[in-house]
Amino acid sequence: MNEPPDIGEDDLHAHIDNQLPAPRCQAVQDYLARHPEEARRVAAYRRQKEAMREALTAALAEPLPPRLTIAGILAERRRPKWTPWLVAASIVLALGVGAAGGVLVRSLETPDRNQNAMALLEQEALASHQVYAADKRHPVEVPGTEAPHLTEWLSNRLNRTVAPPDLSALGYHLIGGRLLATERGGAAALLMYANDNGERITVLLRPMAQDLHAPVANIRKDQVGGQAWIAKGLGVAVVADLPEADLSPVSADIIRAFGASG
């Protein structure tokens, strides 16, 4: 506080509590007159003290709670106490009910690894389609006209063969592909196709653990929908803004290309 050595915190608080002898009190008052900031701080402390006194005075004026009276204390002592065996039994019962309830809740509410993986696959596939399929100028990083380079690039990054399926028999040509990042910093691939009407289909390929498996399931968000599955260490999702009947033949070709769980 940069105060003179003859005036310290003890002096200030004693002054607030009116505990200083007259000569020392005068010295503190002179000090506060020379230091307006310290005077404001001391005044604030004094107001806090007065507020606390008023609050405590109001509380002391209230009647004593019945449980704290002599009669209340004696009544409490006369109440029967729990015997040790009853306490032990209640603890065992509580633990048993808690354990059973925990198992039940976990079995009903906790998704398994396959469900978690499918949820991540669905989220990334739908979000990626909404972002990139709507981009007219830069929807992909490598165009479909460079299919051999695209295949080599994506295969190297995903550490597995990623060959874009030929969907020309269904009226779709390959626009190209791009890399995507997973939430764990891994790499996923997005292939994009379009027909003569400009309708676009995206295929997300996301490496997964070999023990994960999920059969083909419908996915949807707003107007965008498709199908997704996990098999052979790969999560696959086919997404488009198309009726399910129009998208199903495409999904069938992708399943033949990459496989699917039964």
HELIX and SHEET records of a PDB file:
HELIX    1   1 GLU A    9  ILE A   16  1                                   8    
HELIX    2   2 ALA A   22  ARG A   34  1                                  13    
HELIX    3   3 PRO A   36  ALA A   61  1                                  26    
HELIX    4   4 PRO A   66  LEU A   68  5                                   3    
HELIX    5   5 ILE A   70  ARG A   78  1                                   9    
HELIX    6   6 PRO A   84  GLU A  109  1                                  26    
HELIX    7   7 ARG A  113  TYR A  132  1                                  20    
HELIX    8   8 GLY A  144  GLU A  146  5                                   3    
HELIX    9   9 ALA A  147  LEU A  158  1                                  12    
HELIX   10  10 SER A  168  LEU A  170  5                                   3    
HELIX   11  11 GLU A  244  PHE A  258  1                                  15    
SHEET    1   A 7 VAL A 142  PRO A 143  0                                        
SHEET    2   A 7 HIS A 173  ALA A 181 -1                                        
SHEET    3   A 7 ALA A 187  ALA A 194 -1                                        
SHEET    4   A 7 ARG A 200  PRO A 207 -1                                        
SHEET    5   A 7 LEU A 234  ALA A 240 -1                                        
SHEET    6   A 7 VAL A 224  ALA A 231 -1                                        
SHEET    7   A 7 ALA A 214  LYS A 221 -1                                        
END                                                                             
